[in-house]
Amino acid sequence: MDSLPPKIRVLHVDDEPDLAELTAVFLSREDDRFVIDSETNVSDGLEAFSEREYHCIVSDYDMPGQSGLDFLNTIRETHPRIPFILYTGKGSEAVASDAISAGVTDYLQKDTGSSQYTILANRVKNAVASYNAQETIRETEQRFSELAENSDDILFSFTADWDELLFINSAFEEIWGIPAEALEDTPDAFLAHIHENDREKALASMEKLSNGTPDEIEYRVIHPKLGVRWVHGQSKPILDEKGSVARIVGYVQDVTAYKKDHGLRVIETATEGISLVGPDGTFSYVNPAFASLFGYERSELNGRSWKVLYQDGEADRLERNILPGVSKHGYWSGETVRLTKQGDRLVTDHRLAKTGSGSIVCTAQDLTRERSTTTKPGEFYHLFEMTDGSAFYTLDHEGYVTRWNDHARDLLGYSVEDVLGFHLETLLSSESADGSHAESFIESARKDGEVTAEVEWHRSDGSTFAAPMTIIASHTPEGTIRGFGVILAPEEAASVPT
């Protein structure tokens, strides 16, 4: 037996000295690892036990003064687990019952012949081996429990089908924000606090583990008071001797701080301009790229209104047509014309996303620098400053005017401030020559990339004229519609007002 010590120290108490000596001799013959100390009464036995360490106690039952059962009760007050075998010649069912109630390890009736010592030797060795194994497990569990309770990570163990919690440390309550006792009644109660968009992923991981495959996963937990927490977990199945999953063990680590630090480093070094506008409309954060894009130092923008980067008309358009949609739907993307610190106009690919706290995350990329000499879909920004007299303006992805060049102002009579936020249909008559409407032109450009049609235009003074219109779709790098460019050629636009 691997868990037996090199020397098995046994305290034997029996009021018959000759029998005690004979027992010691036969046990030593059975196994030379036995070291037997013999005493003839309980008092001497208790004294010997207090002075030396023993692996097992063997005691007679019927002795003068104190009985073997009294001896057992006294030992159990201070040593509840040490092996204690009652070895008696005057036993009964009542004695055996009392001994079991008092915590006896084994009960053996004395017999005639040497074979009884073989049985006793085996009982002692089995009791010692079992005790040592249990003590090793207990000490390991104790050390594990101490480590677990001092760990910031969740350590857990569930049955293979997750229907019973076997162990979990107090870190669970810190990260999940609910008492661990909740899992004793409902083992999968932790699932309700996993972010709804991550719950399917967590369930898939649990199923994989139940089928015997280790897994690693990252997901979000909704803490009742602290909100979203990011966690990283690693788990593995423990197999039994038949190769079946007996239980699931693992740990879960709160990586929220790491996520924030990592995310901030990414934002700080991003080439894309990123800012955060608080509920009061002022910048609470701008990254270096955002400040540089508009020619400012970061400190010059933090705490200032976002409107500092816009002309009044463009700022009004955002407040009137775009921000309500962000508040309602949580997201918007399109093009806006902004102003640098030096007063230069900057065409930007602009994206807005609302956060849970009411702030708005803003991203900005300079589209002015993307201008080229071609008019392929999505590359029409150079047309804004055409010198051939063409009217050119841009629409967002829904068809509202976002930019307006001077030629468009001259031909149609609307100033930039007046026209920003107009829908394309406001500038056209109700139908084109072929019966198409503004929405159908936009949809055709969205589908085919470019569409040209003869339409009737409305000037600001109420007059109209017929001229061809070309709408070109602009796409983001991801392939979604950013907006549209609209060209009105000058020679056709010069027709006499009707």
VEXPATI-520887 format. One line per field, with one value per residue (C-alpha): residue number from 0; residue in one letter; x, y, z. Coordinates in steps of 0.1 Angstrom, whole numbers, plus 5000, padded with zeros to 4 digits. Example, Ala and Ser with C-alpha at 12.3 -4.5 7.8 and 13.67 -1.06 7.14 Angstrom:
2
seq <- c(0|1)
type <- c(a|s)
X <- c(5123|5137)
Y <- c(4955|4989)
Z <- c(5078|5071)
! end
This chain:
498
seq <- c(0|1|2|3|4|5|6|7|8|9|10|11|12|13|14|15|16|17|18|19|20|21|22|23|24|25|26|27|28|29|30|31|32|33|34|35|36|37|38|39|40|41|42|43|44|45|46|47|48|49|50|51|52|53|54|55|56|57|58|59|60|61|62|63|64|65|66|67|68|69|70|71|72|73|74|75|76|77|78|79|80|81|82|83|84|85|86|87|88|89|90|91|92|93|94|95|96|97|98|99|100|101|102|103|104|105|106|107|108|109|110|111|112|113|114|115|116|117|118|119|120|121|122|123|124|125|126|127|128|129|130|131|132|133|134|135|136|137|138|139|140|141|142|143|144|145|146|147|148|149|150|151|152|153|154|155|156|157|158|159|160|161|162|163|164|165|166|167|168|169|170|171|172|173|174|175|176|177|178|179|180|181|182|183|184|185|186|187|188|189|190|191|192|193|194|195|196|197|198|199|200|201|202|203|204|205|206|207|208|209|210|211|212|213|214|215|216|217|218|219|220|221|222|223|224|225|226|227|228|229|230|231|232|233|234|235|236|237|238|239|240|241|242|243|244|245|246|247|248|249|250|251|252|253|254|255|256|257|258|259|260|261|262|263|264|265|266|267|268|269|270|271|272|273|274|275|276|277|278|279|280|281|282|283|284|285|286|287|288|289|290|291|292|293|294|295|296|297|298|299|300|301|302|303|304|305|306|307|308|309|310|311|312|313|314|315|316|317|318|319|320|321|322|323|324|325|326|327|328|329|330|331|332|333|334|335|336|337|338|339|340|341|342|343|344|345|346|347|348|349|350|351|352|353|354|355|356|357|358|359|360|361|362|363|364|365|366|367|368|369|370|371|372|373|374|375|376|377|378|379|380|381|382|383|384|385|386|387|388|389|390|391|392|393|394|395|396|397|398|399|400|401|402|403|404|405|406|407|408|409|410|411|412|413|414|415|416|417|418|419|420|421|422|423|424|425|426|427|428|429|430|431|432|433|434|435|436|437|438|439|440|441|442|443|444|445|446|447|448|449|450|451|452|453|454|455|456|457|458|459|460|461|462|463|464|465|466|467|468|469|470|471|472|473|474|475|476|477|478|479|480|481|482|483|484|485|486|487|488|489|490|491|492|493|494|495|496|497)
type <- c(m|d|s|l|p|p|k|i|r|v|l|h|v|d|d|e|p|d|l|a|e|l|t|a|v|f|l|s|r|e|d|d|r|f|v|i|d|s|e|t|n|v|s|d|g|l|e|a|f|s|e|r|e|y|h|c|i|v|s|d|y|d|m|p|g|q|s|g|l|d|f|l|n|t|i|r|e|t|h|p|r|i|p|f|i|l|y|t|g|k|g|s|e|a|v|a|s|d|a|i|s|a|g|v|t|d|y|l|q|k|d|t|g|s|s|q|y|t|i|l|a|n|r|v|k|n|a|v|a|s|y|n|a|q|e|t|i|r|e|t|e|q|r|f|s|e|l|a|e|n|s|d|d|i|l|f|s|f|t|a|d|w|d|e|l|l|f|i|n|s|a|f|e|e|i|w|g|i|p|a|e|a|l|e|d|t|p|d|a|f|l|a|h|i|h|e|n|d|r|e|k|a|l|a|s|m|e|k|l|s|n|g|t|p|d|e|i|e|y|r|v|i|h|p|k|l|g|v|r|w|v|h|g|q|s|k|p|i|l|d|e|k|g|s|v|a|r|i|v|g|y|v|q|d|v|t|a|y|k|k|d|h|g|l|r|v|i|e|t|a|t|e|g|i|s|l|v|g|p|d|g|t|f|s|y|v|n|p|a|f|a|s|l|f|g|y|e|r|s|e|l|n|g|r|s|w|k|v|l|y|q|d|g|e|a|d|r|l|e|r|n|i|l|p|g|v|s|k|h|g|y|w|s|g|e|t|v|r|l|t|k|q|g|d|r|l|v|t|d|h|r|l|a|k|t|g|s|g|s|i|v|c|t|a|q|d|l|t|r|e|r|s|t|t|t|k|p|g|e|f|y|h|l|f|e|m|t|d|g|s|a|f|y|t|l|d|h|e|g|y|v|t|r|w|n|d|h|a|r|d|l|l|g|y|s|v|e|d|v|l|g|f|h|l|e|t|l|l|s|s|e|s|a|d|g|s|h|a|e|s|f|i|e|s|a|r|k|d|g|e|v|t|a|e|v|e|w|h|r|s|d|g|s|t|f|a|a|p|m|t|i|i|a|s|h|t|p|e|g|t|i|r|g|f|g|v|i|l|a|p|e|e|a|a|s|v|p|t)
X <- c(5000|5017|5002|5016|5046|5080|5071|5035|5033|5005|4993|4977|4957|4946|4943|4959|4997|5004|4977|4990|5026|5014|4995|5026|5047|5022|5016|5053|5055|5028|5046|5080|5069|5048|5061|5038|5036|5015|4996|4973|4948|4932|4951|4985|4972|4962|4995|5015|4993|5000|5038|5042|5027|5008|4993|4966|4951|4940|4920|4902|4866|4861|4888|4888|4881|4876|4864|4876|4846|4855|4890|4875|4853|4883|4905|4878|4875|4910|4916|4884|4899|4929|4922|4908|4901|4881|4895|4875|4866|4833|4815|4778|4757|4750|4787|4793|4765|4778|4813|4802|4782|4814|4834|4852|4872|4868|4854|4869|4860|4888|4891|4913|4942|4969|4947|4930|4963|4965|4930|4940|4972|4953|4926|4953|4971|4939|4928|4962|4963|4928|4935|4967|4950|4921|4945|4964|4931|4920|4953|4953|4917|4926|4956|4934|4907|4931|4946|4911|4899|4929|4926|4910|4901|4870|4878|4850|4839|4806|4793|4796|4761|4763|4734|4753|4779|4807|4829|4833|4853|4842|4857|4825|4804|4829|4828|4792|4777|4753|4758|4774|4745|4723|4742|4735|4698|4701|4735|4732|4720|4753|4740|4714|4742|4761|4756|4728|4750|4775|4752|4750|4788|4789|4764|4784|4815|4796|4784|4819|4832|4805|4815|4850|4868|4888|4878|4889|4864|4861|4827|4809|4792|4766|4773|4742|4761|4794|4778|4797|4827|4849|4860|4884|4878|4897|4881|4887|4868|4880|4875|4868|4885|4861|4870|4837|4834|4831|4832|4842|4869|4882|4889|4875|4895|4882|4900|4881|4910|4932|4906|4903|4941|4945|4916|4930|4964|4948|4928|4958|4979|4951|4956|4918|4905|4885|4867|4842|4814|4797|4759|4766|4780|4816|4846|4856|4884|4901|4930|4961|4949|4916|4933|4959|4933|4918|4950|4945|4963|4943|4941|4925|4895|4889|4860|4849|4817|4818|4803|4837|4846|4816|4802|4768|4748|4765|4762|4725|4721|4737|4715|4683|4687|4714|4717|4680|4687|4718|4697|4670|4690|4724|4744|4750|4776|4780|4800|4802|4821|4842|4865|4901|4916|4930|4895|4900|4870|4876|4854|4853|4839|4820|4806|4787|4777|4759|4772|4753|4762|4747|4780|4787|4818|4829|4853|4867|4887|4898|4881|4896|4929|4911|4903|4917|4912|4887|4850|4847|4820|4832|4860|4841|4853|4876|4844|4836|4860|4855|4863|4841|4811|4793|4771|4781|4768|4768|4741|4743|4732|4696|4696|4700|4724|4757|4779|4772|4797|4796|4784|4754|4746|4748|4727|4700|4701|4704|4732|4750|4733|4699|4703|4721|4696|4674|4664|4671|4633|4632|4654|4635|4600|4577|4586|4613|4606|4603|4581|4608|4610|4640|4639|4641|4672|4689|4680|4693|4726|4727|4723|4742|4768|4758|4726|4719|4685|4668|4650|4634|4651|4636|4654|4651|4630|4604|4615|4623|4646|4653|4688|4704|4715|4742|4742|4773|4774|4803|4813|4831|4862|4839|4816|4786|4771|4787|4766|4761|4776|4752|4765|4745|4762|4764|4754|4720|4715|4716|4682|4656|4635|4600)
Y <- c(5000|5032|5053|5033|5048|5029|5022|5016|5027|5011|5017|4985|4987|4954|4946|4911|4917|4882|4886|4921|4907|4879|4903|4924|4894|4881|4915|4920|4886|4896|4928|4939|4975|4973|4989|4980|4998|4979|4994|4976|5003|5034|5059|5046|5044|5081|5091|5071|5087|5122|5115|5098|5099|5068|5057|5035|5025|4990|4986|4959|4967|4952|4966|4976|5012|5028|5007|5006|5027|5053|5053|5059|5088|5105|5101|5114|5146|5157|5133|5127|5108|5087|5050|5033|4995|4979|4944|4926|4892|4902|4920|4923|4941|4968|4974|4975|5000|5023|5020|5029|5059|5071|5070|5037|5029|4991|4965|4930|4901|4882|4846|4815|4807|4828|4836|4863|4882|4881|4896|4922|4932|4937|4958|4980|4985|4992|5017|5035|5036|5049|5075|5087|5089|5109|5132|5139|5148|5169|5188|5193|5206|5228|5243|5247|5263|5288|5296|5299|5323|5345|5344|5373|5347|5325|5288|5264|5228|5215|5181|5170|5182|5214|5204|5206|5230|5212|5242|5279|5305|5339|5357|5347|5372|5400|5395|5384|5405|5377|5354|5320|5304|5312|5285|5258|5260|5269|5258|5277|5309|5325|5324|5351|5376|5369|5395|5384|5387|5363|5338|5315|5314|5305|5277|5263|5263|5244|5218|5213|5207|5183|5163|5161|5189|5217|5252|5288|5317|5355|5371|5399|5397|5423|5431|5445|5476|5478|5472|5453|5433|5414|5380|5353|5317|5284|5251|5214|5182|5157|5121|5090|5056|5047|5078|5096|5132|5132|5169|5203|5224|5258|5294|5328|5360|5395|5412|5444|5466|5449|5455|5492|5496|5477|5496|5529|5521|5511|5543|5565|5550|5548|5567|5573|5603|5592|5614|5611|5638|5639|5644|5681|5683|5689|5668|5647|5629|5632|5610|5625|5617|5635|5666|5666|5661|5695|5713|5715|5704|5679|5703|5729|5706|5688|5706|5725|5721|5698|5727|5744|5721|5731|5761|5771|5756|5722|5721|5729|5701|5676|5688|5688|5657|5634|5635|5626|5595|5586|5590|5568|5541|5544|5548|5570|5572|5596|5626|5660|5691|5704|5732|5731|5755|5774|5777|5752|5730|5693|5666|5637|5602|5606|5579|5584|5557|5563|5547|5534|5565|5589|5600|5597|5581|5599|5588|5609|5602|5628|5622|5654|5635|5607|5629|5618|5626|5598|5596|5560|5553|5563|5585|5618|5642|5661|5672|5695|5721|5715|5746|5738|5753|5720|5721|5694|5685|5654|5635|5613|5576|5587|5614|5646|5673|5674|5695|5722|5738|5774|5764|5746|5778|5799|5776|5767|5798|5782|5791|5764|5774|5771|5738|5717|5691|5693|5660|5654|5654|5691|5701|5682|5683|5655|5633|5631|5629|5591|5592|5583|5599|5611|5580|5557|5575|5570|5534|5529|5545|5524|5493|5501|5526|5553|5566|5594|5608|5639|5657|5690|5712|5737|5770|5789|5816|5790|5787|5754|5740|5707|5692|5658|5646|5621|5604|5585|5562|5564|5534|5529|5506|5479|5482|5499|5531|5562|5586|5600|5627|5646|5664|5689|5699|5737|5738|5721|5741|5774|5769|5796|5794|5783)
Z <- c(5000|4988|5016|5044|5063|5066|5103|5114|5151|5169|5205|5219|5252|5269|5306|5300|5296|5282|5255|5247|5243|5221|5199|5194|5185|5159|5143|5139|5122|5098|5088|5101|5097|5128|5159|5189|5222|5248|5278|5303|5311|5296|5318|5307|5272|5272|5287|5260|5233|5246|5245|5212|5177|5166|5133|5149|5183|5190|5223|5243|5253|5288|5311|5348|5354|5320|5291|5256|5247|5273|5257|5223|5234|5250|5220|5196|5216|5202|5173|5155|5125|5138|5132|5163|5162|5191|5195|5221|5233|5250|5223|5215|5190|5216|5221|5184|5179|5206|5192|5157|5171|5189|5157|5158|5127|5129|5152|5155|5177|5193|5182|5187|5164|5148|5118|5138|5139|5101|5100|5126|5108|5076|5093|5109|5076|5057|5084|5083|5045|5043|5070|5053|5019|5034|5052|5020|5003|5032|5034|4996|4997|5026|5008|4976|4996|5012|4978|4963|4989|4984|4946|4926|4900|4902|4907|4902|4898|4884|4876|4840|4830|4850|4872|4905|4919|4936|4945|4939|4957|4969|4939|4921|4942|4934|4896|4891|4918|4931|4961|4954|4973|4943|4923|4950|4942|4906|4893|4859|4875|4864|4828|4834|4841|4810|4783|4760|4729|4746|4762|4732|4731|4767|4763|4734|4755|4783|4759|4745|4780|4789|4757|4770|4752|4771|4761|4765|4762|4766|4772|4791|4825|4836|4872|4890|4902|4882|4848|4820|4831|4806|4818|4804|4813|4808|4817|4813|4818|4845|4833|4854|4851|4822|4803|4809|4821|4858|4865|4850|4866|4856|4864|4853|4854|4853|4824|4823|4834|4808|4781|4790|4791|4758|4742|4753|4739|4706|4705|4714|4686|4660|4628|4626|4645|4676|4701|4729|4733|4766|4772|4776|4740|4749|4741|4771|4751|4717|4705|4690|4654|4659|4673|4646|4618|4626|4635|4673|4704|4724|4753|4730|4722|4755|4773|4742|4722|4692|4672|4671|4642|4621|4602|4617|4589|4591|4629|4627|4602|4625|4654|4633|4611|4625|4663|4669|4648|4668|4700|4686|4667|4684|4652|4622|4594|4565|4554|4570|4562|4591|4598|4608|4634|4604|4589|4561|4551|4556|4541|4566|4567|4600|4623|4655|4681|4713|4745|4775|4795|4769|4755|4717|4702|4671|4644|4616|4585|4560|4527|4511|4507|4489|4459|4426|4389|4382|4387|4397|4422|4457|4444|4434|4460|4436|4418|4447|4433|4396|4375|4345|4361|4370|4400|4424|4458|4481|4499|4529|4526|4531|4504|4525|4512|4531|4508|4482|4459|4447|4412|4427|4446|4415|4394|4419|4441|4475|4499|4517|4550|4533|4515|4541|4553|4523|4507|4470|4463|4475|4446|4420|4406|4417|4387|4360|4323|4326|4357|4382|4417|4437|4459|4429|4416|4449|4450|4414|4423|4455|4434|4402|4415|4391|4374|4349|4342|4327|4355|4363|4389|4413|4419|4451|4434|4423|4387|4372|4344|4328|4328|4332|4367|4374|4409|4419|4449|4474|4494|4527|4527|4541|4510|4526|4512|4526|4505|4470|4447|4424|4392|4372|4339|4333|4296|4303|4335|4315|4300|4304|4336|4331)
! end
